[in-house]
Amino acid sequence: MGGKKRGKNRETVTVEQGARNENEKEKEEVDLFDWYMLGMGEVKEMEDGDLFDGCFFLVRANSSKTIPTTTTETSISNRSLCHQEDFHYIDLVLKFTIPYYLPSIINCIGTGTMLSFNNSEVFILGDQSQPLFQHNHDVDNPIHKHTGASLISPSQCSDWEPFLSPGTNKMTVNPAVLSDKIYSFGYPFLRPRVYHPKPSNLWNTLLLPVNLVQTHVSFPLLPDPLNNRIIFHLPLMSMLYAFYPDEKKDADKWKQLASNFNTWNYIAVAIADNIIFFHPEDVYDRRDLLLAYDMNTSTWLRIVWDFSNIDNFLIVYDAIFTLSNKGLMCLASGICGSSVQFLRFRVKRTSDTHLKLTAIDYHKYNIPSATRISDIIFF
């Protein structure tokens, strides 16, 4: 399935289907996706509440496979810098994986950032405006060059399409999805832009107030869909700010949320119930997996963990995900190279100053032919 459209040559499995009369049962071949949907119905009945909702992830991994021989020196420059990237689908509840879920990409310049857009498209935004991704969706076809970034619609079994990245040689993409738009605020300088999807397909520059011009911004951005805003950190000013796209006046779109705020992890940050969660860069004890900052009271909360449901697990992670509005969250890691780990947990407010975090389950999956995990997104 790697490097081909998902609609072609898909595997089949044989399942037993209920007989149309009580005396007969018939076997029929069912597409893997159809078999998966059958299993979903059973899990919905067995699982409690939102545990079923927080289970779908897409993993992007560097592959150990050699670039296809049809990809020649004339079609790819700097061949020594190129590598194949594969995409794998993981369901934490059914413990089900679909390797090579999307067509593979040959990346010849940079890493880029993967985003899920409205649960219907996957975007990869590159950090440079020149061609970033090249892919070979069929062995007999030539390499296709993409300018800056790529997108795909998995539900339509489509192939990767060109997409214009907001990145430049001097500016790293710092993206976030909010409502029906994609934003990039740049890095290290604050250079906010917004992408308007089809039919416009354009990036527009957002106007900044005078006090934010030429300032630095941290990575990553933190979308807060419940409050329809994007939270971001200004390291040199030690401030938390938010961008509110629905405000009518440009000056009202940018609001300071906190001052003397120095904590902002490079990768692992998430928000739930107006509480920002951080995974520290240096963790030596499982009781210190997370920090929690209450946006309502501008105070740091005490965290008590309950690990009675799990035994051995990783304590260093790359990302945090908010999986539902009922306190279900997940830590994810791809730092071990060829495997990914997930720790799901439940958040409960026990007092004005304390949170109880209950570990629910821990999953580890080996990714085929992977040498490095580039991205993990909640899908």
N, C-alpha and C positions, 0 to 999 in steps of 0.2 A: 504493500500500500504506500510505502514511502516514495515521494516524488510523483505520485499519480493522483488524479482526481478521485475523491472518495466514492464517487458514484460508479467507478469502473472496477470490475474484477473484485468486488467485495466478497469477503469470506461468508460462508453459510454454516449454520449448525442445525442439527436435527433435534427437534423437540417434540414431546408428546402433547397433542392438542385434544381438548375435550371432544368426545364423540358426538356426532349429530343425533345419535340415538343411544340408548343405554347399553346396547350390546356390542357396539363397535367403537374402536379407537383407530384413528389414522395418524400416521407420521407424515409430516411435511417439512420441507426445507424452508427455514425462515431466515431472513437477513439478520445479521448480528444486531443491527439497530432495532429491528422489530422485536427480537428476543429480549433485548435490553428493556424496551418499553413494557413488555409483558412482566418482567421482574419488578418494574417500578410500582405497578399496582399492588403487588404483594407486600412490598416494603411499606407503602403508605399505610396499610392496615396494621403492620407490626410495630412501626416506629411511633414514638410519642412526640406530638407537637411538631416543632420546627427542626428536629434532628434530621429529617429527610431533606429539608431545604438546603442545608449547608454541606453539600457533598460533592459538587462538581468543580473540577480544577483542570486547567490546561497548562501543560509543562512544555517549555521550549528548551531544547538541549543541543549543545554542540555534539556532532556525531564523529565517531572514529572512522566512519566510512570514507573511502577515497572519493574525490570528485569524479563524476562520470567521465569516461574517456572521450565522449563527444564534446566535453567542455575543454576547448583547446586554448593554447596560449593567445591565439588571436581574438578569442571571444572574452577572455578575462585577463585584465592587467593585474600585476602583483599577485600572481597565482599562489605564491608561498604564504600570503596572508589570508587566503580564502579557506573557508571550512563550510561543511554542510550543517544545516540546522534542521532538526526534526521536531515534530509536535505530537504530544501524547496526551490522551484524555484519561482522567482518573475520577472514579466515583468512590467516595469514602464509605458510603453505606453498604452498597452491594459488593464492595471490594472488587470492583470491576475496572479493567483498564482496556483502552483501545490504543495500541501503539500505532504510530504514524497516522494519527487521526486527520491531520491536514497535510497537504502537499509540502514536501521539503523545500527549503530555500538554501541557496548558496550565497553566503555572506562574505564580501570581499573588502569591506572597509571598517565597519564599526558594529557595536553591539545593538544599539537602539533600545527602545522600551516598548513592551507589548501591553496593549490595552484591550479590555472588553468594552464594546460600545453597544448599549441598549440590548445586551444579551443576544444580539443578532449578527454582529460583525466583530472581527478581530483586526486590530490595527497594530502595525509596528512602525514607530516613529524613529527616524534616524537623526543623528546629531550633525549631519552634514547635508548641504544642499545638492552636492553632486551625486551621481548614481551610487546608491548604497547597497541594494540587494539585487542579486541576479539569481534566477531560478530556472530549472530545467524540468518542466511539468511533464515532459514525455521524452524518452531516450532519443527518439528520432528527430526531435525538434530542436532548433537552436536555442541558445541562452537568451533570456529576456532581461533587459536592464530596467531597473526601476529607479526613478528619481527620488531619492531621499527616504522613501518609506513604502510600505505595502499594506493592503487590506484584503480581507477575504470574508465571505459569508458562508460559514460552515453548513447551515441548514439547507442551503441551495446546492451543496456539493460543488461549489465553484472553485476557481483557481485564484491565485494571488493576482491583484490588480495594482497598477501604479498609484501612488498617492504622494502628493507634494508635502514634504516635511517643512516645519517652521525653523528647523535647525540651520546653522551656518558654520563655517569653519571656526568662528570665534565664539560661538554660543551653543551650549549644550541644551538639548530639549529637556524640559521639566514639565511633563504633561499630567493632566487629570481630566476625567470625564465627569460632567455635571449636566443633568437633564439630557437634552438632545444635542449637546455641543462638546467639542474637545478644546481644552485650553492648554496653552504652554506658556509658562512664566519665565522661561530661560534660566540659565545658570552659568556663571555665578552672579551676573547682573540681572536685575529685574527688568525683563523685556516682555510684558504680557501680550499674548495674541490669542485669538479665538477662531476656531474653525467652524464654518457653517457648512453642514452636509449638503448632499444633493438636493436641488440641482445647482446650487451655487459653487460648491467645492472650492471655497476661498478661505484664506487666512486673513483676518483683519486685526490691526493693531488696536489695543485698548489704551485709552488715555489715562495717564497717571497723575495724581496730585503732585504739586511741586515738591513736597517733603519726601516723596518716594522716588524721585528721579535720581538716577545714578547710584542707587543703593544696591546692596547685595541681597540675594535671597538664598535660603537653604533648600536642599533637596531631601525628601520629595514634597510635593504639594499634598494637601489633605482634603479631599472632597467631603463635604458634609451635606448630603442630599436632604436630610430631614429639615435642615434650616436653610436649604438652597443657597449654599455659600461654599467658597474654597478657602480653607485656612492655610496660612503660610507663615514662615518664620524669617525674620530679618536678623541675621547673626551679628552684624556690626552695631545695630541699634538695640539688640537684645529685646526684641518685641515680637508679639504675635499679632498678626493682622488677618483680616478676612475680606474677601471680595464677594460682593452681593450683586449678581448680574441683573436682577429685576428692578433695582433702584433706578428711578428716572433720571436723576441728575448724576453726572460723572463724579462729582465730588462726594456724593453719598454712597458710592459703590465701594469705597475703600475705608474700612473702619478698624481702629486699633482695638484689640481684645485684651492684651496683657502687656505689662512692661517688666523689665528685669527678668526676662525669661530666656534662659541660656540652654535649656535642654531641648535637643532636637536630633533624633537619631538619623543617620544617613539613609537608612532603608526602612526599618521596621517601625511604623507609626500607623495608628488607626483610631477611629472615633466611634463611640457607642453611647447613647443616652447622654450626650453632651460631656462625656468623659474621654479625654485623650489618653491612649495607651501607648507606651514606649517600651520597646525591648532594648535594654542597654547593650552597648557594644561589647562590654566585658562582663560576662556572667560566670560565676564560680559556684553558685549554689542555686538549686532549683527554686528556692523560696524567693529568689531575686529575679525571676524571669521577666517581670513586668513592673513598670512604674505607671501611676495613674494620676492625672491632673483633672480636677473638677472645674469645668469652664463656668459653671453657675456661681461657685463660691470663690474661684481663683485660689484654690488650695490643693495641696498634694494629699492623696488619700492613702491610708494604710491598707495593705493587701494581705489576706490570709488565704493560703492555698490548701485545697483538699486533693491529695493524690492517691486516695484509697482505691480508685478504680483502675490504676495502671501501675506498672512496676518500673522497668528500665526505659528511659527515653532520653532524647537529646535535649541539651539546655541552651544551645546556640542556634538562632534562627535568622532568616533573611527577611521575613515579612509577617505582618499581622493582618487578618481579614475579619471584618464584621460580617457574619453570615446571616443574621436575621435581626429583627427589631425586638427579640425576646431574650437578649443577652447571650446569644450563641456566637462564639468567636473561635478563631483558629490561628495558631502559629504554624508557619511553614518554613522549611529549610531545604536548600539544594547545595549546601556547602560541602557535602561529602563527594561531590563529583558525579558519580554514576547512579545515585539514589536520591529520592526525595522523602522527607518526613513531614508528618502532619500531627499536631497536637490540638485536638478540639477541647474547648472548655466552656463552662457556663459562668456568667457574671451575675452576682446578686448583691444588691446594696443592703448591708446589714445595719448601718447607722449613718449618721451624717459624715463620719470620718473614716468608715471602714467598708471594704469590699470583701466578699468571699468569692473566690474563683475555684470552681470544681472541675477537675480534669475528667473528661468523658471518655475519650479513647485516643489511642496513639497508633499511627499507621506508618509503615515504611514500604516503599516500592522501589525496586531496581528498574532503571530505565535502560532499555536495550541500546547497545552501541553508543552510549553517552560517555563523553569525556568531561563535560562541564554542563551544569544547569544554568541557563541564562536568565530565565524568567519563570515565575509561577503566578498565574492569575486565577481568581475566583470567577467561574464561568457560568 
